Amino acid sequence: MENQKILSAFSYLSIFFAPFIVPLIVYFVSKDSDVKRHSIKALISHLIPFVFGIIFFIVFVFSTMSLNTFDPSSNGNTFIIIWFVSFGIYLLVSLGIVIWNIVQAVRVIR
């Protein structure tokens, strides 16, 4: 029983060193359904910042293109605001996911 708890917690804490690889390995290696459930939850929580990073990059690219192409008289303040708001949202989501993974690892160990 202790090994299952360690594997589940390891899946959550892998966000610091191998976010996608460890939960996948744990999922395929483990035979316990509880450990598999935790590894899938960990994998999904590791994918969320990645997806938000892609969305942030798309917002960055399109805001750059739209401000440079369609509004040449713009002074760039809108671009900076969009960039900082998007980056702030990305940081908050990423920090929230890291904290959530730590809390889940502690819950699993107890």
C-alpha positions as CSV (number, residue, x, y, z in Angstrom):
1,M,0.0,0.0,0.0
2,E,2.9,2.4,0.8
3,N,4.3,1.9,-2.7
4,Q,1.0,3.0,-4.3
5,K,1.0,6.2,-2.3
6,I,4.6,7.0,-3.2
7,L,3.9,6.4,-6.9
8,S,0.8,8.6,-6.8
9,A,2.6,11.4,-5.0
10,F,5.6,11.0,-7.4
11,S,3.2,11.5,-10.3
12,Y,2.0,14.8,-8.9
13,L,5.5,16.1,-7.8
14,S,7.0,15.2,-11.2
15,I,5.8,18.7,-12.4
16,F,9.2,19.9,-11.2
17,F,11.4,17.6,-13.2
18,A,9.6,15.5,-15.8
19,P,6.0,16.6,-16.1
20,F,4.7,14.4,-18.9
21,I,7.0,11.4,-18.8
22,V,6.6,10.3,-15.1
23,P,2.7,10.2,-15.0
24,L,2.7,8.2,-18.3
25,I,5.2,5.7,-17.0
26,V,3.4,5.3,-13.7
27,Y,0.1,4.8,-15.6
28,F,1.5,2.1,-17.8
29,V,3.6,0.4,-15.1
30,S,1.1,0.3,-12.2
31,K,-1.7,-2.2,-12.0
32,D,-3.5,-0.4,-9.2
33,S,-6.6,1.5,-10.4
34,D,-6.1,4.2,-7.7
35,V,-2.5,4.9,-8.9
36,K,-3.7,5.0,-12.5
37,R,-6.4,7.5,-11.6
38,H,-3.9,9.8,-9.8
39,S,-1.4,9.5,-12.6
40,I,-4.0,10.6,-15.2
41,K,-5.1,13.5,-12.9
42,A,-1.4,14.5,-12.6
43,L,-0.9,14.3,-16.4
44,I,-3.9,16.5,-17.0
45,S,-2.7,19.0,-14.5
46,H,0.7,19.1,-16.1
47,L,-0.8,19.7,-19.5
48,I,-2.8,22.7,-18.4
49,P,0.1,25.1,-18.2
50,F,1.4,23.8,-21.5
51,V,-2.0,24.5,-23.2
52,F,-2.2,27.9,-21.6
53,G,1.4,28.6,-22.8
54,I,0.3,27.9,-26.4
55,I,-2.8,30.1,-26.0
56,F,-0.5,32.9,-24.5
57,F,1.8,32.5,-27.5
58,I,-1.1,32.8,-30.0
59,V,-2.4,35.9,-28.2
60,F,1.1,37.4,-28.3
61,V,1.5,36.7,-32.0
62,F,-1.9,37.9,-33.0
63,S,-1.8,41.0,-30.9
64,T,1.6,41.8,-32.5
65,M,0.3,41.3,-36.0
66,S,-2.9,43.1,-35.5
67,L,-1.4,46.2,-33.9
68,N,1.4,46.5,-36.5
69,T,-0.8,45.8,-39.6
70,F,-4.1,47.4,-39.0
71,D,-3.4,50.4,-36.8
72,P,-0.1,52.1,-37.7
73,S,-0.9,55.2,-35.6
74,S,-1.1,53.1,-32.4
75,N,1.6,53.9,-29.9
76,G,2.0,50.3,-28.6
77,N,0.3,50.7,-25.3
78,T,-2.5,48.3,-26.2
79,F,0.1,45.6,-27.1
80,I,1.9,46.0,-23.8
81,I,-1.4,45.8,-21.9
82,I,-2.5,42.7,-23.8
83,W,0.9,41.1,-23.3
84,F,1.1,41.7,-19.6
85,V,-2.5,40.6,-18.9
86,S,-1.9,37.4,-20.9
87,F,1.4,36.8,-19.2
88,G,-0.1,37.5,-15.8
89,I,-2.9,35.0,-16.4
90,Y,-0.4,32.4,-17.5
91,L,1.7,32.9,-14.4
92,L,-1.3,32.7,-12.1
93,V,-2.6,29.5,-13.8
94,S,0.9,27.9,-13.7
95,L,1.4,28.8,-10.0
96,G,-2.0,27.5,-9.2
97,I,-1.3,24.2,-10.9
98,V,2.0,23.8,-9.1
99,I,0.4,24.5,-5.7
100,W,-2.5,22.1,-6.6
101,N,0.0,19.4,-7.5
102,I,1.9,19.8,-4.2
103,V,-1.4,19.7,-2.2
104,Q,-2.5,16.6,-4.0
105,A,0.8,14.9,-3.4
106,V,0.6,15.7,0.3
107,R,-3.0,14.4,0.4
108,V,-2.0,11.1,-1.2
109,I,0.8,10.5,1.2
110,R,-1.4,11.0,4.2
